[in-house]
Amino acid sequence: MDDFINRTDAQRRVLLTVNRVPGFAEELCGLSRKAIERWLSVNRIDSRAELATILFQISSKLFFLSNKSQEQVTEEYRTLSLEVESLTLRLRERVSGSFLDAQSRK
């Protein structure tokens, strides 16, 4: 159950991080590949942009972790969990930069 809660918390943190930035036409509602692609399209963000790349990486790692939740926690699981945390911090930095860029254009 802790693994599920941790994954859910990680997803929530990512969504809150992205959605706290003003100026997007639509909020990001999930971390599936389709949800991210739709969000990128609606908000006219290039799918090769760093923000998109980070979101796709987080999505991929969380998907892998969700499939491993029934198994014994392995070193690979721990490593991926740490990678998700690192990517989330990078996302925060990127989003903060986007917010500052948007503020400076006003």
URCORSUL-V996302 format. One record per pair of residues at least 6 apart in sequence whose C-alpha atoms are under 7 Angstrom apart, sorted by sequence separation. I is the first residue (numbers start at 1). J is the second residue. D is the distance in Angstrom with one decimal. If there is no record, write none. Layout:
BEGIN
{{I,J,D} {I,J,D}}
END
This chain:
BEGIN
{{29,35,6.8} {40,46,6.8} {40,47,6.7} {19,27,5.5} {28,36,7.0} {19,28,6.4} {28,39,5.8} {65,77,6.5} {15,28,6.4} {26,39,6.9} {26,42,6.9} {25,42,6.8} {26,43,6.7} {25,43,5.6} {24,43,5.9} {61,80,6.4} {33,56,6.8} {61,84,6.8} {33,59,7.0} {58,84,5.8} {32,59,6.3} {31,59,5.5} {58,87,6.6} {54,87,6.5} {54,91,6.5} {51,91,6.8} {51,94,6.7} {7,62,6.8} {3,69,6.5} {14,88,6.3} {17,92,6.2} {18,95,6.7} {21,99,6.1}}
END
